[in-house]
Every structure is written in C-alpha cells, then in structure tokens.
Amino acid sequence: MREIKHIVIVGGGTAGWLTAGVIAAKHQARRAHGFTVTLIESPNIPIIGVGEGTWPTLRNTLRRMGISETELFRQCDASFKQGARFNRWTTGAPDDGYYHPLMLPQNFGQVNLAPHWLETPDATSFCDAVTPQGRVCDAGLGPKTIATPEYEAVANYAYHLDAGKFSGFLQRHCCDVLGVRHVLADVTEAVVDESGDIAMVRTEQAGDIPGDLFVDCTGFAALLIGRTLGVPFKSCADTLFCDTALAIQVPYPDDEAPIASHTISTAQSAGWTWDIGLPTRRGVGHVFSSSHISVDEAERELRAYIGDAAGDLPVRKLSIRAGHREIFWKNNTVAVGLAAGFLEPLEASAIVLIELSAKLIADQLPACREVMDVVARRFNETTLYRWGRIIDFLKLHYALTQRTDTDFWRDNVRPESIPDRLQGLMELWRYHAPWMLDEFDRAEEVFPAASYQYVLYGMGHRTHVPPGVAATDVRAADRAIRENRVQTERLMAGLPRHRDLIRKITEYGLPTI
C-alpha cells in the first residue's frame, strides 16, 4: 500500500492558501504521523485578484480553519455582502433593478411562495415579498450587530475582501497555526514517473520537491494539469461572451461615505460593471465582450459609470478565458482555482468553487494510491456538474433579458447560445415555479432553487400558475408573508449602519462562542 501523506500545492493566492488551510485543518491529527502540506509559491508572480466577492459558505470554511472573523475584518479590508443588486439587466431602463439576496424566502423549507406571489395582484417585488434582505441593503444596514458572535448571522451574509490582503492573511494562519510548509521558489518543471503520476516538481531555489498528491493552483498557466498532464480546456465562450475586464480602485469622497453591503452589477451595452464596497475604497470594474465593444469604448463606459471620481485613476486590464478543464483530477494531480477554469465574476462563483473543491479533496483524501483513481472519478463527476450548473445560472441572467438595444443583448438570447439543460428548465418554468427538489437534487448545489426564483421573478418572468395551485398551502403562505413583514420591520429597526458595524468590529471585536 502506497500511503498518501505528502500533499504538495503548487501556487499561492486565494486558491492555494484556502486549499492548504482546508486540507491542513481537516488532517491536523495526522501531522504527528508524518502527514505534511507543502505550498510552493513563486516570489516573482503576482496574484490575479482585484477584489473578491464570496458566498456564505466561506464563513464555515474559515471557522473550520480556526480563523477569527474579527481578524478577517481587521486585516483584509473586509466588508459584509448580503447579495447582489442587478440594475438595467431586464429592460435597460433607469429604474430596472432587482436583488438576488443571500437569505432564503421565508419558511422556504415548508412552502413555495412563488405561486402565491405570482397570483397576488401586488406591486411588491418578489424579493421584498419573501425576504427582508433587499430592504436591509437599500437602507445601507449590516447583517448583524456588534453583539452577534463571530460567524453567526441575523441576516445571511458573505464577505467582500481585498484579494491580496486575504491571501497574505491566509498564508500567515496556515503557516503559523496549521503547520503548512511554505516554499518560495519558481517551479521549472514537473517530473512524471512511468505510471503517469507526477513524482516531484523541480524548482530554481529549493531543488526537487516530491509528493504523493499534487494540487495545481498555478492560475491560468495550469502548469501541472495542463502543461504537464495535457488535460484539455473546454471553452464556453459560445454561451458566455464576456472575455475581458477592466478594473479601477475608487477612493471614497470621505471617511463617512456609505458602504454598500451588496455587490452592484449594472448592465452596460456589451457587458456589465461590478461595484464592490470595501471599507477603504470601492472596487469597480467592467466585464465585457471584446467581440461587441472595443477596449477604449468599454473604458469610456466604465469611467462614465464611476463619474467624476474616476478622474485619471489607472485601469487594470484582465483577460477572461471562459471555460474549464475537461477533467480536474488526473492521476495524482488535481486542479483548483484558475488552473481548473474561470467564468466571469457575475455571481462570485470563483471562491466558492475553490472552497467546494478543497473540502471535497480534504473530506475524500485517498488513504493510498490504490484508491486514488476511484476518488478522482467521483471528484470529476461532482465538479463537472457544479461547473455546468454555474454556467447555466450565469447564462440565465442574459437569456431572460428583454433588451434589444445592442447586438450583445440580442446575441445572448439566441437559442443556440443557451445550454440545452437551461433551455429545458426555462420551458419548465413557464408552467412550474422552481422548487427545492424538482431540479436541484444534488448535495451542495452552488445555486439552489431560491436563487433561480430571485433571478426569474426579479427579471419579470411570469410562470403560468394553473388554477388551484396557489390555493395549496395558502394558510402557510399567508403566514410566511406576514412573518416576513414582521421580520423586515424588526431588522430595519434593529440593525446598524454597515460602516458603523465594521468600525466597531475592527475597534472592539466580535464576541466568540
């Protein structure tokens, strides 16, 4: 039996250090028996991150790693994220907008409120009818109070983070607390043995580093999974057209400027702008299709969105290669992060995919080489499913648009650009509202049925509800709607201003359990 006990992660950044932390934390008890996690990071390659949106899953990930939430805010320029607001995606009109919040609809496990809302002649948006979170975001409030313990929530939340600071924060915790070995060296090649496994990586500064399992976190270079093992890349550019991003860091006008507790995604002529509020600045960018607009035109749109504050601030350009590897785990090598693939950051799926992959590796880490291929096959099936569903969900935002003002929006509703599975679901949703177990029966769905409801009904989709359907569970639905109104009033009265909450956390800290 060839025991798996030396894990080598090639590449740092968020992908490398999150993966190292998740694996090391899960297998701490094995350190006394020779289990090691080594991360090799080039001292000469900067990380890609420009400012990150996350999902609520990160709270449990960090908690399992033993990280203090208070220190996360103090060291990573972090703010709270309670969802995303999408402006001008449906019609392009100035007042066109909706929320995809992180709270589930009221009593979601007991009753599907969508048919009841569809049958109610009320001007209340779907989001406001079923959850308080859109109102909380509009009011600029945080999702908890300074008395709420670390990682606990009053309203469900994730984070916005400075990617560079977050990576360094994770590195210090992994090395100082979890015992990860950090090697600063440039990898020149991977050495493959006669079985096809990677036996070691060669580095300029640290010599040869052997391992039993290698994790490729080398970003777009995909040094191990692509260049060494030759796993092909599967493009989805025929579905998701955006291939370029421009990013600007925008200072606040003063120290009391409000911090949005949600990502603001505003549709443009050939793409969309993101707007993420951190405590010290905004991260603003334009994601677009270079086939539909030039870089110069896209920059003009970005600066027009920012307004006078854009001034002569520098712009950083990033290329997006939309798609993923055909498989993610081959032989004794698994790809995580950009080495595995990348999609436009419309719903902040990048970090959650890193988390899910790292957790799957840690939870199912093969005891020996003899069973690794079985684990790899299961990992590939699960991860391919997740990538496919994320592509479907991102495309849904485009496929539902009513905009016809540019070729970009017209091209996005062409049937040949919409994946077959999504086309089938859109046909189903003409007569049947998405629900928990109907189409979303996999464990750890990245986007559950509630997310599809928020986008569908936020963008004006109308599901035809057959007579009598809305009468089912009518008492439970009415009770949930009333409970939502009460909860909304309570949260609006009791939650602090977002900036004030962050200031108190950094000054006093959150309670620990």
C-alpha positions in Angstrom: 0.0 0.0 0.0 1.3 3.4 -1.0 0.1 5.8 1.7 -0.9 9.4 0.7 0.6 11.7 3.3 2.6 14.3 1.5 0.4 17.0 -0.2 2.1 19.5 -2.4 0.2 22.6 -3.6 1.9 24.5 -6.4 0.8 28.1 -6.4 -0.4 30.5 -3.8 -3.1 33.2 -4.0 -6.6 32.6 -2.6 -6.8 29.2 -4.3 -3.6 27.8 -3.0 -3.9 29.1 0.6 -7.5 28.2 1.0 -6.9 24.7 -0.3 -3.8 24.4 2.0 -5.8 25.6 5.0 -8.8 23.4 4.4 -6.7 20.2 4.0 -4.3 21.0 6.9 -7.2 21.8 9.3 -9.0 18.6 8.4 -5.9 16.4 8.9 -4.3 18.1 11.9 -4.3 14.9 13.9 -2.2 13.2 11.2 0.7 15.6 11.5 2.2 13.6 14.3 2.3 10.6 12.0 4.2 12.3 9.2 1.4 14.0 7.2 2.6 17.2 5.5 1.1 20.0 3.5 3.6 22.0 1.4 2.8 25.1 -0.6 5.3 26.2 -3.3 4.8 29.8 -4.3 6.7 31.9 -6.8 8.3 35.0 -5.4 8.0 36.6 -8.9 4.4 36.0 -10.0 1.7 38.4 -8.6 -1.7 37.1 -7.8 -4.6 37.9 -10.2 -7.2 39.0 -7.6 -8.6 42.5 -7.9 -11.2 42.4 -5.1 -13.3 39.4 -4.3 -17.0 38.6 -3.7 -17.7 35.5 -1.8 -20.6 33.2 -0.7 -21.8 32.4 2.8 -20.0 29.1 2.7 -16.8 30.9 3.4 -17.9 31.5 7.0 -17.9 27.8 7.8 -14.7 27.3 5.8 -12.9 29.9 7.8 -14.4 28.8 11.1 -13.2 25.2 10.4 -9.7 26.6 9.7 -9.8 28.3 13.2 -9.7 31.8 11.8 -11.0 34.7 13.8 -13.7 36.7 12.0 -12.7 39.8 13.8 -9.1 39.5 12.5 -10.5 38.9 9.0 -12.1 42.4 9.1 -9.0 44.0 10.7 -6.5 42.5 8.2 -8.3 42.0 4.9 -10.2 45.3 4.4 -13.4 43.2 4.6 -17.0 44.3 4.4 -20.2 42.4 4.5 -22.0 41.1 1.4 -25.7 40.3 1.6 -26.3 39.6 -2.0 -26.3 41.4 -5.3 -28.4 44.0 -7.0 -28.8 43.8 -10.7 -29.5 47.1 -12.5 -30.7 47.5 -16.1 -30.5 43.8 -16.9 -34.1 43.3 -17.9 -35.2 46.4 -20.0 -32.2 48.7 -19.6 -34.5 51.4 -18.1 -33.0 53.6 -15.3 -35.5 52.1 -12.7 -34.9 48.5 -13.9 -33.4 46.5 -11.0 -33.8 43.6 -8.6 -32.0 41.8 -5.8 -30.5 38.3 -5.5 -30.3 38.2 -1.7 -28.5 35.6 0.4 -31.5 34.9 2.7 -33.8 32.2 1.6 -37.5 33.1 1.1 -39.5 33.0 4.4 -40.2 29.4 5.5 -38.6 28.1 2.3 -38.4 24.5 3.6 -42.2 24.4 4.2 -43.8 26.3 1.4 -43.1 27.5 -2.1 -44.1 31.2 -2.0 -43.6 31.8 -5.8 -47.0 30.6 -7.0 -48.7 32.7 -4.2 -46.8 35.8 -5.1 -47.5 35.3 -8.8 -51.2 35.1 -8.1 -51.2 38.2 -5.9 -52.0 41.5 -7.7 -49.5 43.5 -5.7 -46.7 45.8 -6.7 -44.3 44.4 -4.1 -41.3 42.8 -5.7 -40.7 39.1 -5.2 -37.6 39.8 -3.1 -39.4 42.2 -0.8 -42.5 39.9 -0.5 -40.5 36.9 0.7 -37.3 38.3 2.5 -36.2 41.4 4.3 -32.8 41.5 2.8 -33.4 43.8 -0.2 -34.9 46.4 2.1 -31.9 46.0 4.5 -29.5 46.5 1.6 -31.4 49.6 0.4 -31.1 51.1 3.8 -27.3 50.5 4.0 -27.5 48.3 7.0 -25.2 45.5 8.1 -26.4 41.9 8.5 -25.7 41.6 12.3 -25.0 43.6 15.4 -21.7 44.0 17.3 -23.3 41.7 19.9 -23.8 38.9 17.4 -21.0 36.2 17.8 -18.4 35.6 15.2 -19.8 33.9 12.1 -23.3 34.0 13.4 -25.9 36.0 11.4 -29.1 38.0 11.9 -29.4 38.2 8.1 -27.4 35.7 6.0 -24.1 37.1 4.7 -20.8 36.6 2.9 -17.9 39.0 2.5 -16.2 41.4 0.1 -12.5 41.2 0.5 -9.2 42.7 -0.7 -7.8 39.7 -2.5 -4.2 40.5 -1.9 -4.6 41.1 1.8 -6.8 38.0 2.1 -4.1 35.8 0.5 -1.5 37.1 2.9 -3.8 36.6 5.9 -4.5 33.0 4.9 -0.8 32.4 4.4 0.1 33.6 7.9 -2.6 31.5 9.5 -1.7 28.3 7.5 2.0 28.6 8.4 1.8 29.8 12.0 -1.2 27.8 13.2 -1.8 24.9 10.8 1.8 23.9 10.1 1.8 24.3 6.4 5.3 24.4 5.0 5.8 27.5 2.7 8.4 27.3 0.0 9.2 30.4 -2.0 10.5 29.1 -5.3 9.9 29.1 -9.0 8.8 25.7 -10.4 10.6 25.0 -13.6 9.1 21.6 -14.5 7.1 18.6 -13.1 8.7 15.2 -13.3 6.4 12.4 -14.4 7.1 8.8 -13.4 6.5 5.7 -15.5 2.9 5.4 -14.2 2.0 8.9 -15.4 1.9 10.3 -11.9 3.8 13.5 -11.1 6.7 12.3 -8.8 8.2 15.7 -8.0 8.4 19.3 -9.1 11.8 20.9 -9.8 12.4 24.4 -8.5 15.1 27.0 -9.1 15.6 28.0 -5.5 14.6 24.9 -3.5 15.6 21.9 -5.6 13.3 18.9 -6.2 10.1 18.6 -4.0 8.4 15.2 -4.1 4.8 14.5 -3.2 2.0 11.9 -3.1 -0.8 14.2 -4.2 -0.2 17.5 -6.2 -2.7 20.4 -6.3 -2.3 22.7 -9.2 -3.1 26.3 -8.2 -0.8 27.9 -10.8 -3.6 30.0 -12.2 -4.1 30.4 -16.0 -0.7 28.8 -16.6 -2.1 25.4 -15.4 1.5 24.2 -15.1 0.6 20.7 -13.8 -2.9 19.8 -15.1 -2.5 21.5 -18.5 1.1 21.8 -19.5 2.4 18.6 -17.9 -0.5 16.2 -18.0 -2.2 17.7 -21.1 -5.8 17.8 -19.8 -7.7 19.8 -22.5 -9.5 23.1 -21.7 -13.2 23.2 -22.6 -14.3 26.7 -23.7 -17.8 28.0 -23.0 -17.3 31.2 -25.0 -20.3 30.3 -27.2 -22.5 30.6 -24.1 -20.8 33.3 -22.0 -19.5 36.0 -24.3 -17.6 38.3 -21.9 -13.8 37.8 -22.3 -12.2 41.0 -20.9 -12.4 43.0 -17.7 -11.2 46.5 -16.8 -10.8 47.3 -13.0 -10.4 50.6 -11.1 -9.9 51.2 -7.4 -12.0 54.2 -6.5 -11.5 56.1 -3.2 -14.4 57.3 -1.1 -15.1 61.1 -1.0 -14.8 61.0 2.8 -14.5 58.6 5.7 -18.2 58.5 6.4 -19.4 57.6 2.9 -21.8 54.7 2.9 -20.5 51.2 2.1 -22.9 49.1 0.1 -23.5 45.7 1.8 -24.2 44.1 -1.6 -22.5 43.8 -5.0 -23.9 46.2 -7.5 -24.0 44.7 -11.0 -25.1 47.2 -13.7 -25.7 46.1 -17.3 -23.9 48.1 -20.0 -24.0 48.0 -23.8 -21.9 44.9 -24.2 -21.4 43.6 -20.6 -21.8 44.8 -17.1 -20.0 46.7 -14.3 -19.3 45.4 -10.9 -19.2 47.8 -7.9 -17.9 46.4 -4.6 -17.6 48.5 -1.5 -14.7 47.8 0.9 -14.1 49.9 4.0 -11.3 52.0 2.4 -12.3 52.1 -1.3 -14.7 50.8 -4.0 -13.5 48.1 -6.4 -15.2 48.9 -9.7 -14.8 47.1 -13.0 -16.3 46.5 -16.4 -16.7 42.9 -17.8 -17.4 42.9 -21.5 -17.3 41.1 -24.8 -14.4 42.3 -26.9 -16.3 41.0 -30.0 -19.1 43.5 -29.3 -17.2 46.6 -28.0 -13.6 47.9 -28.1 -11.5 48.2 -25.0 -11.4 52.0 -25.4 -15.2 52.2 -25.6 -15.5 49.8 -22.6 -13.2 52.1 -20.6 -15.3 55.1 -21.5 -18.4 53.3 -20.3 -16.6 52.3 -17.1 -15.5 55.9 -16.4 -18.9 57.3 -17.2 -20.4 54.8 -14.7 -18.0 56.0 -12.0 -18.4 59.7 -12.8 -16.1 62.5 -11.7 -14.4 60.2 -9.1 -12.8 58.2 -12.0 -10.6 61.2 -12.8 -7.3 59.9 -14.2 -7.3 56.7 -11.9 -5.4 53.9 -13.6 -7.2 51.0 -15.2 -6.1 47.4 -14.9 -7.0 45.0 -17.8 -7.7 41.3 -17.3 -8.4 38.6 -19.9 -11.1 36.1 -19.3 -10.9 32.6 -20.9 -14.4 31.3 -20.1 -14.5 27.6 -19.5 -12.9 24.8 -17.5 -10.8 21.6 -17.8 -12.4 18.5 -19.3 -11.5 16.8 -16.0 -10.0 18.3 -12.9 -8.2 15.3 -11.2 -5.9 13.2 -13.4 -3.6 10.6 -11.9 -2.2 12.1 -8.7 -2.9 15.8 -9.7 -6.0 17.9 -9.1 -6.6 21.5 -10.3 -8.2 24.1 -8.1 -8.9 27.8 -8.9 -7.9 29.4 -12.2 -6.0 26.2 -13.2 -9.3 24.4 -13.2 -11.1 27.2 -15.1 -12.7 30.6 -14.9 -16.0 32.3 -15.6 -17.0 35.9 -15.4 -17.5 37.1 -11.8 -21.2 37.8 -12.2 -22.3 35.7 -9.2 -19.0 35.4 -7.3 -18.5 31.7 -8.1 -14.7 31.7 -8.2 -14.0 31.4 -4.4 -17.0 29.1 -3.7 -15.6 26.7 -6.3 -12.2 26.8 -4.6 -13.9 26.1 -1.2 -16.0 23.2 -2.5 -13.1 21.6 -4.3 -10.8 22.0 -1.3 -13.4 20.5 1.0 -14.0 17.6 -1.3 -10.3 16.9 -1.5 -9.9 17.1 2.3 -13.0 15.0 3.0 -12.3 12.3 0.5 -8.5 12.3 0.6 -7.5 8.8 -0.5 -5.7 6.8 2.1 -3.5 5.2 -0.5 -2.6 5.5 -4.2 -4.5 2.3 -4.9 -7.9 4.0 -4.4 -7.0 7.5 -5.7 -8.5 6.8 -9.2 -11.8 6.0 -7.7 -11.8 9.2 -5.6 -10.7 11.2 -8.7 -13.6 9.8 -10.8 -16.1 10.9 -8.1 -14.4 14.3 -7.8 -14.6 14.8 -11.5 -18.2 13.9 -11.8 -19.2 16.2 -8.9 -17.0 19.1 -10.1 -18.2 18.9 -13.7 -21.7 19.0 -12.5 -21.0 22.1 -10.5 -19.3 23.9 -13.3 -22.2 23.1 -15.6 -24.8 24.4 -13.2 -22.9 27.6 -12.7 -22.7 28.2 -16.4 -26.4 27.6 -16.6 -27.1 30.1 -13.8 -24.9 32.8 -15.2 -26.5 32.4 -18.7 -29.9 32.7 -17.1 -29.2 36.4 -16.4 -28.6 37.0 -20.1 -31.2 34.7 -21.5 -34.1 36.4 -19.7 -33.2 39.9 -20.9 -35.8 41.9 -22.8 -33.0 44.3 -24.1 -32.6 44.6 -27.8 -30.6 47.8 -28.0 -27.3 46.2 -28.9 -26.0 43.1 -30.7 -24.6 41.8 -27.4 -28.0 41.5 -25.8 -29.7 40.2 -29.0 -27.0 37.6 -29.4 -27.4 36.4 -25.8 -31.0 35.3 -26.3 -30.2 33.3 -29.5 -31.3 29.7 -28.7 -28.0 28.3 -29.9 -26.2 30.2 -27.2 -28.3 28.7 -24.4 -27.3 25.3 -23.0 -29.8 22.5 -23.6 -30.4 21.9 -19.9 -31.1 25.5 -19.3 -33.5 25.7 -22.3 -35.4 22.7 -20.8 -35.6 24.3 -17.4 -36.8 27.6 -18.9 -39.5 25.8 -20.7 -40.5 24.0 -17.5 -40.5 27.3 -15.6 -43.2 28.7 -17.9 -45.7 26.5 -16.1 -43.9 25.4 -12.9 -42.0 27.6 -10.3 -38.6 26.3 -9.3 -38.7 24.4 -6.1 -36.3 22.6 -3.8 -36.2 19.0 -5.0 -37.6 19.4 -8.5 -34.4 20.3 -10.4 -31.9 20.8 -7.6 -31.4 17.4 -6.1 -27.7 17.3 -5.7 -25.9 17.9 -2.3 -24.2 21.3 -2.0 -25.8 23.0 -5.0 -23.9 26.2 -5.6 -27.1 28.0 -6.6 -30.3 26.5 -5.0 -33.9 26.8 -6.3 -34.3 30.0 -4.3 -31.6 31.7 -6.4 -33.3 30.8 -9.6 -36.6 32.2 -8.2 -34.9 35.5 -7.3 -33.5 35.9 -10.8 -36.5 34.7 -12.7 -39.1 36.8 -10.9 -36.7 39.8 -10.5 -36.3 39.9 -14.3 -40.1 39.8 -14.9 -40.5 36.1 -15.8 -44.1 35.0 -15.3 -44.8 31.4 -14.6 -48.3 30.4 -15.5 -49.9 29.1 -12.4 -52.7 26.6 -13.1 -56.0 27.2 -11.3 -55.9 25.9 -7.7 -52.1 25.6 -7.4 -51.8 28.8 -5.4 -54.6 27.7 -3.1 -52.4 24.8 -2.0 -50.8 25.6 1.4 -52.5 29.1 1.3 -52.5 29.4 5.1 -48.8 28.5 5.3 -48.1 31.0 2.5 -50.1 33.8 4.2 -48.4 33.1 7.5 -44.9 33.3 5.8 -45.8 36.6 4.1 -46.9 38.0 7.4 -43.8 36.7 9.2 -41.7 38.4 6.5 -43.3 41.7 7.1 -42.7 41.5 10.9 -39.1 40.4 10.4 -38.5 43.2 7.9 -39.7 45.8 10.4 -37.6 44.3 13.2 -34.4 44.2 11.1 -34.9 47.7 9.7 -35.2 49.0 13.3 -32.5 46.9 14.9 -29.6 46.5 12.5 -26.7 49.1 12.5 -25.4 51.1 9.6 -22.9 49.0 7.6 -19.9 51.3 8.0 -20.6 51.7 11.8 -20.7 47.9 12.3 -17.4 47.4 10.5 -15.8 50.2 12.6 -17.0 48.6 15.8 -15.7 45.2 14.8 -12.3 46.5 14.0 -12.2 48.5 17.2 -13.8 46.2 19.7 -14.1 42.8 18.1 -17.0 40.4 17.8 -17.9 38.0 20.7 -16.6 34.5 20.4 -18.6 31.4 21.3 
